[in-house]
Amino acid sequence: MIQYSNICEYVCDNRYSIIINVFSTVIGAFLGFLFALIIYWIGNLNARKKLKNAKDEKAYNTLKRFSILLKTLVKSCNRQNQEFNNYATNLRNNPLDDHTPGFLATNDRTRLVDSDTLELYHSYINMEKSNNNKFTDYRNIFIQADFIQKFYDDLFIQNEKQKKYTFSDLKVIRDNLLAISVKIGLLQKDIQMNKPKTYTDDREFQFLEVYRAIFIRLKRDGFTKLEPYYNEFLIPFQSEIFDYLSDQNQADQISTHIATVMTRIDHIKLNILEHAKGFSDLESNPNISSAIEYLDRIRLQIEKNNKP
């Protein structure tokens, strides 16, 4: 082994070996750092790719659920319009019968309005970046949904008001029909008391008995079916009452009750026919039909452009 008197001699004698060792160490460290950096970069790239895939999948699922909701809503709106159209047809055909519109038990319109979230907003906006109208289109989705919701809510409120108006008329009709029935009974009682043995042969008693029997028969169905009362009881009774009743004062009172009932029935009929207009041919209503068509167009747009 060579002995060196000082370190300078050692360095001078082994300078190439030292340089190679230092260079090797530096290169090794650099390569190690570079390899670690590459591993980190690849790992970070994979993580970002997974995160992007997760965001893309979330956006896809968000838009997929929204398109399904739009499809369900459009379908339920068309069904609701048909229910209302059937209701309007029944009202026009039989305005004096009791009819109830079919309100579909669905919260689709509320769910659509409630689905307006930042998640849906960003998913929709990023779906078609080249669409210059995407912000307006998105805003209009919920404007149209709000309009549809209010439109049907207003029809429900309108129907409830109509029921109250009809109920008020029905009360007047019922009270006056009962008053007519009572007066018929009292008149028959007077005739029976005046002619205890021959009252059944009395022309006036027989006349009253005919309409008493008609009233009893109609009353079995209550006071909701007014057409039979109008045609079978009120009109013929009114046309004959002054020819048969000897007490003209009583005839006037009964005639007044009859006129009141007939006026109220006509009032109900006119109101019902006017009421039916708001529920008929909604598929041809330009406001509601354009709102439904808009939502369906957005649904088709999402189904076309929303890719997994």
Summary of the structure (lengths in Angstrom):
residues: 308
radius of gyration: 43.7
end to end distance: 73.6
largest distance: 166.0
contacts: 836
relative contact order: 0.12
helix: 83%
strand: 0%
